[in-house]
């Protein structure tokens, strides 16, 4: 199942003083890519991370995301949303 995870900051952080944890965060994200669970990753214009995960369900996605250093340190968390197939075209073609 495709999962959309949108980062939200839980507290204000001076990111210039957090270079080591950001390196650890990048390493963790890379391991998630290698495992196949993290398919895409972006930043919004406000520098919040947006991840596309491939997981069994939202529970497994949460378990992956909880391993990230910034989540463990309670600096960030994620809104986790299941992405379901679009069914709108069936209305055009009268297909079920």
VEXVEXTI-46915 format. One record per residue: x, y, z of N, C-alpha, C, CB in turn; residue in three letters; residue number from 0. Coordinates in steps of 0.05 Angstrom, whole numbers, plus 32768, in hexadecimal, padded with zeros to 4 digits. Glycine has a CB too. Example, Ala and Ser with C-alpha at 12.3 -4.5 7.8 and 13.67 -1.06 7.14 Angstrom:
    n.X    n.Y    n.Z   ca.X   ca.Y   ca.Z    c.X    c.Y    c.Z   cb.X   cb.Y   cb.Z   residuo   num
   8108   7F8E   809C   80F6   7FA6   809C   8108   7FBE   809C   80E2   7FA7   80B5       ala     0
   8101   7FD3   808E   8111   7FEB   808F   8102   8001   809D   811A   7FF4   8072       ser     1
//
This chain:
    n.X    n.Y    n.Z   ca.X   ca.Y   ca.Z    c.X    c.Y    c.Z   cb.X   cb.Y   cb.Z   residuo   num
   8011   7FE9   8000   8000   8000   8000   8012   8019   8000   7FED   8000   8018       unk     0
   8009   802D   7FF1   8018   8046   7FF1   800F   8057   8008   8013   8056   7FD6       unk     1
   8022   8063   8015   801D   8074   802D   802A   808F   8028   8028   8066   8047       unk     2
   801B   80A4   802E   8026   80BF   802D   802B   80C7   804A   8012   80D3   801F       unk     3
   8044   80D0   804F   804B   80D9   806A   8055   80F6   8068   8061   80C7   8077       unk     4
   8047   8107   8077   804E   8124   8076   8059   812C   8091   8035   8135   806F       unk     5
   8071   8136   8091   807F   813E   80AA   8072   8156   80B7   809C   8142   80A5       unk     6
   8072   8156   80D1   806A   816E   80E0   807E   8171   80F7   804C   816C   80EB       unk     7
   8088   818A   80FA   809B   818F   8110   808B   8191   812A   80AB   81A9   810A       unk     8
   8096   8185   813E   808A   8185   8159   8095   819B   816A   808E   816A   8166       unk     9
   80AD   81A4   8164   80B9   81BB   8173   80CD   81C9   8161   80C7   81B1   818C       unk    10
   80D2   81E2   8168   80E4   81F3   8158   8101   81EA   815E   80E0   8211   815F       unk    11
   8110   81E7   8149   812B   81DE   814B   813E   81F0   813B   812E   81C0   8142       unk    12
   8155   81F6   8146   816A   8204   8136   8179   81EE   8126   817D   8214   8149       unk    13
   8171   81EA   810D   817B   81D4   80FD   8199   81D6   80F8   816D   81D3   80E3       unk    14
   81A4   81EE   80F9   81C1   81F1   80F6   81D1   81E3   810C   81C9   820F   80F4       unk    15
   81C5   81E0   8123   81D2   81D2   8139   81CB   81B5   813B   81CA   81E0   8153       unk    16
   81BD   81AB   8127   81B4   818F   8127   81C0   817F   810F   8196   818E   8126       unk    17
   81D8   8187   8106   81E3   817A   80EE   81E7   815C   80F2   81FD   8187   80E7       unk    18
   81EF   8153   8109   81F4   8136   810D   81DA   8126   810B   8202   8132   8128       unk    19
   81C5   812F   8118   81AC   8121   8117   81A0   8121   80FA   8198   812C   812B       unk    20
   81A5   8137   80EB   819C   8138   80D0   81AB   8124   80BE   819F   8154   80C4       unk    21
   81C4   811F   80C4   81D3   810B   80B6   81C8   80EF   80BC   81F2   810C   80BD       unk    22
   81C2   80EA   80D6   81B6   80D1   80DE   819A   80CD   80D2   81B4   80CF   80FD       unk    23
   818B   80E2   80CF   8171   80E1   80C3   8174   80D9   80A5   8162   80FD   80C5       unk    24
   8187   80E5   8097   818B   80DF   807B   8194   80C2   8078   81A0   80F2   806F       unk    25
   81A5   80B8   808A   81AD   809C   8089   8195   8089   808D   81C3   8096   809E       unk    26
   8184   8090   80A0   816C   8080   80A5   815A   8080   808D   815D   808A   80BE       unk    27
   8156   8097   8081   8145   8099   8069   8151   8088   8052   8142   80B6   8060       unk    28
   816B   8089   804F   8178   8079   803A   8174   805B   803F   8196   8080   8039       unk    29
   8176   8053   8058   8171   8036   805E   8154   802F   8057   8177   8031   807C       unk    30
   8142   8041   805C   8126   803C   8055   8122   803A   8036   8113   8052   805F       unk    31
   8131   804A   8027   8131   8047   800A   813B   802C   8002   8142   805E   7FFD       unk    32
   8152   8024   800D   815E   800A   8006   814B   7FF3   800D   8178   8007   8014       unk    33
   813C   7FF6   8023   812A   7FE0   802B   8111   7FDF   8019   8121   7FE4   8047       unk    34
   810C   7FF4   8009   80F5   7FF4   7FF7   80DC   8001   8004   80EE   7FD9   7FEF       unk    35
   80DE   8009   801D   80C7   8014   802A   80C3   8032   8024   80C8   8011   8048       unk    36
   80D9   8040   8020   80D8   805D   8018   80DC   805F   7FFA   80ED   806E   8028       unk    37
   80C7   8067   7FEC   80C8   8069   7FCF   80D0   8084   7FC5   80AD   8061   7FC3       unk    38
   80C6   8099   7FD2   80CB   80B5   7FCA   80CD   80C6   7FE2   80B5   80BF   7FB6       unk    39
   80DD   80DC   7FE0   80DF   80EF   7FF6   80E3   810B   7FEB   80F6   80E7   800A       unk    40
   80D5   811E   7FF6   80D6   8139   7FED   80D7   814C   8005   80BE   8140   7FDA       unk    41
   80DC   8165   8000   80D7   817B   8013   80C2   818E   8008   80F2   818A   8019       unk    42
   80B1   8198   8019   809F   81AD   8011   80AE   81C7   8010   8086   81AE   8024       unk    43
   80A1   81DC   8007   80AD   81F7   8007   80B4   8200   8023   809B   820B   7FF9       unk    44
   80A7   81F5   8037   80AD   81FC   8053   80C1   81E9   8060   8093   81FC   8063       unk    45
   80CD   81D8   8050   80E2   81C4   8059   80D7   81AD   806A   80F7   81D3   8068       unk    46
   80BE   81A7   8067   80B2   8190   8074   80B5   8178   8061   8095   8194   807C       unk    47
   80BD   8161   806B   80C0   8149   805B   80A5   813D   8053   80D2   8134   8069       unk    48
   80A4   8133   803B   808D   8124   8031   8098   810A   8026   807D   8135   801B       unk    49
   808E   80F4   8031   8098   80DA   8029   8082   80C9   801C   80A4   80CB   8041       unk    50
   8089   80BA   8008   8077   80A6   7FFD   8083   808B   8005   8074   80A8   7FDD       unk    51
   8074   807C   8015   807D   8062   801F   806D   804C   8011   807A   8060   803D       unk    52
   8079   8034   8010   806B   801C   8007   806C   8009   801E   8079   8010   7FED       unk    53
   8056   8006   802B   8054   7FF5   8044   803A   7FE5   8043   8056   8007   805D       unk    54
   8039   7FD1   8055   8021   7FC1   8057   8009   7FD2   805F   8026   7FAA   806C       unk    55
   800D   7FE4   8072   7FF8   7FF5   807C   8003   800D   808C   7FE4   7FE5   808E       unk    56
   7FF1   801D   8097   7FFA   8035   80A6   8009   802D   80BF   7FE1   8046   80AD       unk    57
   8003   8017   80CB   8011   800F   80E3   802E   8009   80DD   8003   7FF5   80EF       unk    58
   8033   7FFB   80C8   804F   7FF5   80C0   805D   800F   80B8   8050   7FE1   80A9       unk    59
   8050   8020   80AA   805C   803A   80A3   8064   8049   80BC   8048   804B   8092       unk    60
   8053   804A   80D0   8059   8058   80E9   8071   804B   80F6   8040   8057   80FC       unk    61
   8073   8031   80F6   808A   8023   8102   80A4   802B   80F4   8086   8005   8100       unk    62
   80A4   802D   80D9   80BB   8036   80CA   80C2   8053   80D2   80B7   8034   80AC       unk    63
   80AF   8064   80D2   80B4   8080   80D7   80BD   8085   80F4   809B   8091   80D2       unk    64
   80B4   8075   8106   80BC   8078   8122   80D9   8072   8127   80AB   8066   8134       unk    65
   80E6   8065   8114   8103   805F   8116   8115   8076   810E   8109   8047   8104       unk    66
   8109   808B   8101   8119   80A2   80F9   8122   80B1   8111   8108   80B4   80E6       unk    67
   813C   80BA   8111   8147   80C8   8128   8138   80E1   8130   8163   80D0   8121       unk    68
   812D   80F1   811D   811F   8109   8125   8104   8102   8132   811A   811A   810C       unk    69
   80F8   80EB   812B   80E0   80E3   8137   80E6   80D8   8153   80D2   80CC   8127       unk    70
   80FB   80C8   8156   8103   80BE   8170   8109   80D5   8183   811C   80AC   816D       unk    71
   8115   80EA   8179   811C   8101   818A   8104   8114   818F   8133   8111   817E       unk    72
   80ED   810C   8184   80D4   811C   8186   80D6   8138   817B   80CB   811C   81A3       unk    73
   80E6   813B   8166   80E8   8155   8158   80D3   8157   8142   8104   8158   814C       unk    74
   80CD   8140   8135   80B9   813F   8120   80A7   8127   8124   80C6   813E   8104       unk    75
   8091   8127   8116   807F   8110   8114   8073   8111   80F8   8068   8110   812A       unk    76
   8063   80FE   80F1   8057   80FC   80D6   8039   80F8   80D7   8064   80E6   80C6       unk    77
   802C   8106   80C5   8010   80FF   80BF   8012   80E8   80AA   7FFF   8118   80B4       unk    78
   8004   80D2   80AF   8006   80BB   809E   7FEB   80B6   8091   800F   80A2   80AF       unk    79
   7FEC   80B5   8076   7FD3   80B3   8066   7FD6   809C   8053   7FCD   80CE   8058       unk    80
   7FC2   808A   8052   7FC2   8075   803E   7FB9   8081   8024   7FAF   805E   8047       unk    81
   7FC6   807A   800E   7FBF   8082   7FF3   7FB1   806B   7FE5   7FD7   808C   7FE3       unk    82
   7F98   806F   7FDE   7F88   805B   7FD2   7F86   8060   7FB3   7F6B   8059   7FDE       unk    83
   7F82   804B   7FA4   7F7F   804F   7F87   7F68   8062   7F80   7F7B   8034   7F79       unk    84
   7F6D   8073   7F6C   7F58   8085   7F62   7F44   8075   7F52   7F64   809C   7F51       unk    85
   7F2A   8079   7F59   7F15   8069   7F4B   7F03   807B   7F3A   7F04   805B   7F60       unk    86
   7F0A   8094   7F37   7EF9   80A7   7F29   7EF6   80A1   7F0B   7F05   80C2   7F2C       unk    87
   7F0A   8095   7EFE   7F07   8090   7EE2   7EF1   807C   7EDC   7F21   8086   7ED7       unk    88
   7EEB   806B   7EEF   7ED6   8057   7EEB   7EBB   8065   7EE6   7ED4   8044   7F02       unk    89
   7EB8   807D   7EF1   7E9F   808C   7EED   7E9C   8095   7ED0   7E9D   80A4   7F00       unk    90
   7EB2   809A   7EC3   7EB2   80A2   7EA7   7EAC   808B   7E94   7ECD   80AF   7EA0       unk    91
   7EB5   8074   7E9C   7EB3   805C   7E8A   7E9E   8048   7E93   7ECE   804F   7E88       unk    92
   7E90   804F   7EA9   7E7C   803D   7EB3   7E87   8022   7EB9   7E64   803B   7EA0       unk    93
   7E9F   8021   7EC5   7EAD   8009   7ECC   7EAE   8006   7EEA   7EC9   8008   7EBF       unk    94
   7EAA   7FEF   7EF4   7EAC   7FEA   7F11   7EC6   7FDF   7F19   7E96   7FD8   7F1B       unk    95
//
